């Protein structure tokens, strides 16, 4: 017999097998599913993998579109969701291999989700009740061996119970509330699948509140007075000490009083201050910083960080910790980083310090330390390389010294009216040097001056301005706000925001709630406010944490949630038709607004609208009955909506095109737009298909012209024109 180790992902299984093997492990393959056979200290071990959750919750007995439902069970994911059909082969391999084993070890990610994945795989695929548990934060050889040798005798039962309870809670709320919304629309005479959930509803409500603040905001005029002048050959700009002046008359009097008067430096104040090094990254701060520095969305950052983790480059990213315990071996990691040319100088400088002490933050996580690089080099490119560099530079910066900055403030007296000019510069770079290109600070220097020195005034101007409404959340700032309010988890917050995008409740980078989102919130707020209750969501997050701490039982938490849901759904049912009619109206108004493109550029009388035909969506003029046959195609599998913009090259309307898994793009609907034309010399170039060796041809699309294989649909190879232009330039 043998021991079976169960990992969470294929890449993790491979790293575990290679790390534990006395010699090279044997790789076995059943279809596309791999598993490994090896000897560790002479003992036979088999390593298999899951692909995330192999089992999903579903109704025990299918009841159609009714609610409430609480009788649910775990079933293979492929029985619940057609998109999860690929998991069937993984389950079959685990079931087969488990029969040849008498010992079992779980090596999934050490968090609530990983514990649930391990627990379900163990009890359903392996038919076992208990197993050893490996706990690790990196997939490096040394840590995996140590984790295996010191594995605990059992699963982390409180963590598994908390994770499983979370799944039940999310299922109860998500399925019942989404079903209630959809049935309300159906019973009111229409059909649209709508969704909300335990966290999704409060999150959207939070965004809607900000939208309401913006719409109700009334700007207030104010004036700021600027002095522009010169000190010898240096230009200088200073602003009146009073800042915002709400009385126009007062502002005018100041300008009048200072006109033509001499300006003298009346005071010079210098202040030095130290900037502490940054704290190590937890997931939230990584997502926020990656958005600021490399323009990576929180969802993309998590996906890239997960790839870096599974390839052994960084530690486990789904952590709340800002702590780097000494047990990690700071010197060992720095010595590995020193072997990478881009980090050699910085790492060696830190290794010369007598002691290495990171500047830790307050946040902790019982399962994992803060995110840190393992020392393994990363030779990729693009956003993944940028994220690896960011994490590595952050790690280096935490061990460095504070930076020293100096602020200089000049007071300029013009007929007893005081103007202020200030600048800040870095005196000692300190940790800025170690954070590299990610340390973005303005260097604003002022000319050297002495007290009573004259400033030659060019002009003094009164600028009329208005107070601005609150800013909308960005994909990064909303993650921070959700964490502050204890809504969702570090691993789910980015997905919650993505779901709101997918459902059409929010749009744009500055998170704007759509008409559908606002009217859905207003309807629920009027008839069923408990669905949006932020305090209720936070209450259950606290309860889940108590389960993990062995202070609460999952069964009791679920019983409480059922009672609350029954009450909410009963009230919802009483107002179902009213809710349905309000949601139908909101949906229709949103559809009409999104489908309206603008005036027809050909007949000049009609209006272009997005319509749905036999072969998908297209754009057409509403005067087709009176002779205008203007139509424009929309790529298959693409959701299109109006941008309200006109193309600068041809004055035709522009659409926003959204394709699953890709960033939204804006494109002119005019296929003959000059911006889409290709250089004639480029058309003469001969280019072979790298897959089938056919000569590529030029095709047209709403995005413009592109190279395509003439063998379509057998060969689907395409290349952007821009990509080919870059290749030609490099060769030159």
SVG drawing of the C-alpha trace seen along z (x, -y; Angstrom):
<svg xmlns="http://www.w3.org/2000/svg" viewBox="-48 -99 76 101">
<polyline fill="none" stroke="black" stroke-width="0.4" points="0.0,0.0 1.0,-3.6 0.3,-7.1 -1.8,-9.5 -1.1,-13.3 -3.9,-15.5 -3.0,-19.0 -5.3,-21.8 -3.9,-22.4 -1.9,-20.5 1.1,-22.8 1.2,-22.3 1.0,-18.5 4.0,-18.6 6.1,-20.8 5.2,-18.6 6.1,-15.4 9.5,-16.8 10.3,-18.2 9.6,-14.9 11.0,-12.4 14.3,-10.6 14.9,-10.6 12.9,-11.8 9.2,-11.0 7.2,-9.0 4.6,-11.0 1.4,-9.0 -1.3,-10.3 -5.0,-9.3 -6.3,-11.3 -5.3,-14.8 -5.0,-14.2 -1.6,-13.7 -0.6,-12.1 2.8,-11.2 4.4,-8.2 7.6,-8.6 9.7,-7.2 10.4,-9.4 13.0,-7.8 12.0,-4.5 8.3,-5.0 5.9,-4.9 3.8,-8.0 1.2,-9.0 0.4,-12.7 -2.9,-13.7 -4.5,-17.1 -7.9,-18.7 -8.6,-21.7 -10.2,-23.9 -13.6,-22.8 -14.4,-19.3 -17.8,-19.3 -20.5,-22.0 -23.6,-22.5 -27.0,-21.9 -30.6,-21.1 -31.1,-17.7 -34.4,-17.4 -34.9,-19.6 -38.0,-21.8 -38.0,-24.0 -38.0,-27.8 -39.4,-27.9 -38.0,-29.3 -37.0,-29.1 -34.7,-26.0 -32.4,-24.9 -32.2,-21.1 -28.9,-21.0 -26.0,-18.5 -22.5,-18.3 -22.4,-16.8 -19.7,-16.4 -19.3,-19.8 -19.9,-18.3 -23.4,-17.2 -24.2,-20.8 -22.6,-22.9 -22.0,-22.0 -19.0,-24.3 -17.3,-22.1 -17.5,-18.9 -13.7,-18.8 -13.7,-17.9 -15.1,-14.5 -11.8,-13.0 -10.0,-14.4 -12.5,-12.8 -12.2,-9.5 -8.4,-9.5 -8.5,-10.4 -11.1,-7.6 -8.9,-5.1 -5.6,-6.0 -7.2,-6.2 -8.1,-2.5 -4.4,-1.6 -3.6,-3.7 -4.0,-3.3 -2.6,-6.6 -3.9,-10.1 -2.4,-13.6 -4.1,-16.8 -1.8,-19.4 -4.3,-22.0 -3.9,-25.7 -4.0,-26.3 -7.1,-28.5 -10.9,-27.9 -11.4,-27.3 -8.4,-24.9 -9.7,-23.0 -13.1,-22.5 -11.6,-21.3 -9.4,-18.8 -12.3,-17.7 -14.7,-17.0 -12.1,-15.3 -11.1,-13.1 -14.7,-12.1 -16.3,-11.8 -13.5,-10.7 -11.3,-8.8 -14.1,-7.6 -12.0,-8.5 -12.8,-10.3 -9.4,-11.6 -6.0,-12.5 -2.8,-14.2 -2.5,-17.9 0.5,-19.7 0.7,-23.4 2.9,-25.6 3.1,-29.2 5.4,-28.6 5.8,-25.8 9.6,-25.7 11.4,-22.4 12.7,-23.1 9.3,-24.2 7.4,-21.4 9.7,-18.8 9.5,-20.4 5.7,-20.6 5.4,-16.9 7.8,-15.8 5.9,-17.9 2.3,-17.4 -0.4,-17.5 -2.2,-14.3 -5.6,-15.6 -7.3,-18.3 -7.9,-21.7 -11.5,-20.9 -12.5,-24.3 -11.2,-25.9 -13.0,-23.3 -16.3,-23.9 -16.0,-27.6 -15.3,-27.2 -18.2,-24.8 -20.5,-27.0 -19.6,-29.9 -20.5,-27.9 -23.9,-27.0 -24.5,-30.6 -23.6,-31.9 -25.7,-29.3 -28.7,-30.0 -28.6,-33.7 -27.4,-33.7 -29.9,-31.1 -32.9,-32.1 -32.6,-35.9 -31.7,-35.6 -34.6,-33.2 -36.9,-35.6 -35.8,-38.6 -36.1,-36.6 -39.5,-35.1 -40.8,-38.6 -40.0,-39.8 -41.5,-36.6 -44.7,-36.8 -45.1,-40.5 -45.1,-39.6 -41.5,-39.5 -38.3,-37.6 -34.8,-38.5 -32.4,-36.6 -31.3,-38.8 -29.0,-38.1 -27.9,-39.3 -26.3,-37.7 -25.1,-37.9 -22.3,-40.3 -23.2,-41.4 -26.4,-43.3 -24.7,-45.4 -21.7,-46.1 -23.9,-47.4 -25.9,-49.4 -22.6,-51.0 -21.8,-52.1 -25.4,-53.3 -25.1,-55.5 -22.0,-57.2 -23.9,-57.6 -26.7,-59.3 -24.3,-61.6 -22.8,-62.6 -26.3,-63.2 -27.4,-65.4 -24.2,-67.3 -24.7,-71.1 -21.4,-72.8 -20.4,-75.9 -18.3,-78.6 -15.1,-79.7 -12.0,-81.7 -8.3,-81.1 -5.7,-83.8 -2.4,-82.9 0.8,-84.9 3.1,-84.2 6.6,-85.7 10.3,-85.3 13.1,-85.2 16.1,-86.1 15.8,-83.6 13.6,-81.1 9.8,-81.0 7.7,-80.8 4.0,-80.2 2.3,-81.0 -1.2,-80.9 -3.0,-83.2 -2.8,-82.0 -6.6,-82.0 -7.0,-79.3 -10.6,-78.9 -12.4,-82.3 -16.1,-82.0 -16.8,-85.7 -16.1,-87.0 -16.0,-90.6 -13.2,-89.7 -11.2,-88.0 -11.5,-91.0 -10.4,-93.3 -7.2,-91.2 -6.3,-91.4 -6.9,-95.1 -4.9,-95.7 -1.9,-93.8 -1.9,-95.1 1.5,-96.8 2.8,-96.3 6.2,-95.0 6.5,-91.4 9.0,-90.4 10.0,-87.0 8.7,-87.5 9.4,-84.0 11.3,-80.8 10.3,-77.6 12.1,-74.3 10.9,-71.0 12.6,-67.6 10.7,-64.4 11.3,-60.7 9.2,-58.4 9.1,-54.9 9.6,-52.0 6.4,-50.4 4.8,-47.4 4.9,-44.0 2.1,-43.2 -1.2,-41.5 -3.5,-40.8 -5.5,-44.0 -2.5,-46.3 -1.0,-44.4 -4.1,-44.8 -4.3,-48.6 -0.5,-49.1 -0.6,-47.1 -3.5,-49.2 -1.6,-52.4 1.8,-51.4 1.3,-48.9 -2.4,-49.5 -3.5,-46.0 -7.1,-45.4 -7.6,-43.7 -9.0,-40.6 -6.0,-40.4 -3.6,-41.0 -5.0,-38.1 -4.8,-35.8 -1.2,-36.8 -0.2,-36.4 -1.7,-33.0 0.4,-32.0 3.5,-33.3 2.7,-31.3 2.0,-28.0 5.3,-28.4 7.1,-28.8 8.1,-32.5 6.2,-34.1 4.4,-33.0 0.7,-32.3 -1.1,-35.5 -4.5,-35.1 -3.3,-36.4 -4.4,-39.2 -1.0,-39.4 1.5,-42.2 4.0,-40.2 7.3,-38.5 8.3,-36.2 12.1,-35.5 11.5,-31.8 11.2,-32.6 15.0,-33.1 15.5,-36.6 19.2,-36.1 18.5,-32.9 15.9,-34.7 18.2,-37.8 21.1,-35.6 18.9,-34.0 17.7,-37.4 21.3,-38.5 21.9,-36.0 19.5,-37.9 21.4,-40.7 18.6,-43.3 18.5,-42.7 22.2,-41.9 23.3,-45.3 20.2,-46.0 20.1,-42.5 23.9,-42.6 23.5,-46.0 20.8,-44.7 22.9,-41.6 25.7,-43.9 23.3,-45.3 24.1,-43.9 20.4,-43.0 17.5,-42.5 14.2,-43.8 11.2,-44.3 8.9,-47.3 5.8,-45.2 2.1,-46.4 -0.6,-45.7 -2.7,-43.1 -2.2,-39.4 -3.3,-36.1 -3.1,-32.9 -2.5,-30.8 0.1,-32.7 2.7,-35.4 2.7,-38.5 3.4,-38.1 7.2,-37.7 9.4,-36.5 11.0,-33.1 14.2,-34.0 13.4,-32.0 13.9,-34.1 11.0,-34.9 11.9,-35.2 8.5,-36.1 7.3,-39.5 4.3,-41.8 2.1,-42.3 3.3,-39.1 6.9,-40.3 5.9,-43.7 4.0,-42.2 6.9,-40.0 9.2,-43.0 6.7,-45.0 6.5,-42.2 10.3,-41.8 11.1,-45.5 8.5,-45.8 10.2,-43.0 13.6,-44.6 12.2,-48.1 10.7,-46.7 14.2,-46.0 15.6,-49.4 16.1,-52.6 13.6,-55.5 13.8,-58.1 14.3,-61.7 12.2,-64.4 12.3,-68.2 9.4,-70.6 10.2,-74.3 7.5,-76.9 8.0,-80.5 5.7,-83.3 5.5,-86.2 4.2,-89.5 2.4,-91.7 1.1,-94.8 0.4,-92.7 -1.4,-90.0 0.4,-86.7 1.0,-84.2 2.5,-80.7 4.8,-78.7 5.9,-75.2 8.1,-72.4 9.2,-69.0 12.4,-67.2 14.1,-64.0 17.4,-64.4 18.1,-60.8 16.5,-58.2 16.5,-55.4 13.9,-52.8 13.0,-54.7 16.1,-53.2 15.0,-49.7 11.4,-50.3 12.8,-51.4 10.5,-52.6 7.5,-52.0 8.5,-54.8 6.6,-57.6 7.1,-60.9 7.1,-64.5 10.3,-66.4 9.2,-70.1 12.2,-72.3 12.1,-76.1 14.8,-78.6 17.3,-79.5 16.1,-82.7 16.8,-85.0 14.5,-86.9 13.3,-90.2 14.4,-89.2 12.2,-90.7 9.9,-88.6 9.3,-90.1 5.5,-89.8 4.3,-89.0 0.6,-88.8 -1.8,-88.1 -4.9,-86.2 -8.2,-85.3 -9.2,-81.8 -13.0,-81.0 -13.6,-77.3 -16.3,-75.1 -16.4,-72.5 -16.3,-68.9 -18.7,-66.0 -17.3,-62.9 -15.2,-60.8 -16.5,-57.4 -14.7,-54.3 -12.0,-52.8 -11.5,-49.0 -8.7,-49.4 -10.4,-51.8 -13.6,-49.8 -11.6,-46.7 -10.1,-48.8 -13.6,-50.0 -15.1,-46.5 -12.3,-45.3 -12.9,-48.3 -16.6,-47.4 -15.8,-43.7 -17.8,-42.8 -16.6,-39.6 -13.2,-38.1 -9.7,-39.0 -10.1,-36.3 -13.7,-37.1 -13.9,-41.0 -12.5,-41.3 -14.9,-38.6 -17.9,-40.4 -17.1,-43.6 -16.6,-41.6 -20.1,-40.0 -21.6,-43.5 -20.0,-44.4 -21.2,-41.1 -24.8,-41.7 -24.8,-45.2 -25.2,-46.9 -22.0,-49.0 -19.8,-50.2 -16.6,-52.1 -13.3,-52.2 -14.6,-54.9 -17.3,-52.6 -20.5,-54.1 -23.8,-52.4 -26.0,-52.0 -29.7,-52.9 -30.5,-49.2 -28.3,-49.0 -29.7,-52.1 -33.3,-51.2 -32.8,-47.6 -31.3,-49.1 -34.2,-51.6 -36.7,-48.8 -35.2,-46.5 -34.7,-49.4 -38.4,-50.2 -39.8,-46.8 -37.1,-44.6 -34.3,-46.5 -33.0,-43.5 -31.4,-42.2 -29.1,-45.2 -28.3,-45.2 -24.6,-45.7 -24.7,-44.9 -26.3,-41.6 -23.5,-40.6 -20.8,-41.8 -22.6,-39.8 -22.2,-36.5 -18.5,-37.3 -18.0,-37.6 -19.9,-34.4 -17.7,-32.5 -14.6,-33.8 -15.9,-32.5 -16.4,-29.0 -12.7,-29.0 -11.8,-30.0 -13.9,-27.1 -16.3,-29.6 -19.3,-28.9 -20.9,-25.9 -21.6,-26.0 -24.9,-24.3 -26.2,-27.0 -25.0,-29.8 -26.9,-28.2 -30.1,-27.8 -29.9,-31.5 -29.4,-32.4 -32.4,-30.3 -34.7,-32.1 -33.6,-35.5 -34.0,-34.4 -37.5,-33.0 -38.5,-36.3 -36.9,-38.3 -38.4,-36.1 -41.9,-36.1 -41.9,-39.9 -40.5,-39.7 -43.3,-37.4 -45.9,-39.8 -44.6,-42.6 -43.6,-40.3 -45.7,-41.9 -44.8,-45.5 -41.1,-44.5 -41.4,-42.7 -43.0,-45.6 -40.5,-48.1 -37.6,-45.8 -39.2,-45.3 -39.5,-49.1 -35.9,-49.6 -34.6,-46.9 -36.5,-48.2 -35.3,-51.8 -31.7,-50.6 -32.0,-48.5 -33.4,-51.4 -30.7,-53.7 -27.9,-51.2 -29.2,-50.3 -29.6,-53.9 -26.5,-54.7 -27.3,-58.0 -28.4,-59.7 -28.0,-57.7 -25.0,-59.1 -26.5,-58.1 -30.2,-59.1 -29.7,-61.9 -33.4,-61.3 -33.3,-58.0 -31.7,-56.8 -29.3,-53.9 -30.1,-51.2 -28.6,-47.9 -31.0,-45.1 -31.0,-41.3 -31.4,-39.2 -31.3,-35.5 -27.5,-35.6 -26.8,-37.8 -26.7,-41.5 -26.3,-44.2 -26.8,-48.0 -29.6,-49.3 -31.5,-52.5 -35.1,-52.7 -36.2,-54.2 -35.7,-50.9 -39.4,-50.8 -39.2,-54.0 -36.1,-53.0 -32.9,-53.4 -31.2,-50.0 -28.2,-51.1 -26.8,-48.3 -23.5,-47.5 -22.3,-44.2 -21.3,-43.4 -18.8,-40.6 -20.4,-37.3 -20.2,-36.6 -19.8,-40.3 -22.0,-42.5 -22.2,-46.0 -23.4,-49.3 -23.4,-53.0 -20.5,-55.2 -22.2,-58.5 -19.0,-59.3 -18.3,-60.0 -15.3,-58.8 -12.7,-61.6 -11.8,-60.3 -15.3,-59.8 -18.0,-61.2 -19.7,-57.8 -20.8,-56.6 -18.5,-54.5 -19.5,-51.4 -18.1,-49.8 -17.5,-46.1 -17.3,-43.7 -16.1,-40.1 -15.9,-37.6 -12.4,-37.3 -11.2,-40.4 -11.0,-44.1 -13.8,-46.3 -12.8,-48.0 -14.2,-51.1 -14.6,-50.8 -16.0,-52.9 -19.0,-51.2 -17.9,-52.4 -16.0,-49.5 -14.6,-52.1 -13.3,-54.5 -9.8,-55.7 -8.5,-54.8 -9.0,-51.1 -7.2,-51.3 -3.8,-49.5 -0.8,-51.0 -0.7,-49.8 3.0,-48.7 1.9,-46.4 -0.7,-44.8 2.0,-43.8 4.0,-42.0 3.9,-38.2 3.3,-36.5 3.0,-32.8 0.7,-31.2 2.9,-29.7 0.4,-26.8 -0.4,-25.6 2.1,-27.6 -0.7,-29.1 -0.2,-32.7 -2.1,-35.0 -4.8,-37.3 -6.2,-40.6 -9.7,-40.5 -12.0,-43.3 -13.8,-43.6 -15.3,-46.3 -11.9,-46.6 -10.1,-47.2 -8.1,-45.0 -6.1,-42.0 -4.1,-39.1 -6.0,-35.8 -5.4,-32.3 -7.4,-31.5 -7.9,-27.9 -10.7,-29.1 -12.5,-27.4 -10.0,-24.5 -7.2,-27.0 -8.2,-29.9 -4.9,-31.7 -5.1,-35.5 -2.5,-38.4 -3.2,-42.0 -1.8,-44.4 -0.1,-46.5 1.8,-43.4 3.1,-42.8 4.2,-46.5 6.2,-46.1 7.9,-43.0 8.9,-44.7 10.3,-47.7 12.4,-45.5 13.9,-43.7 15.1,-47.0"/>
</svg>
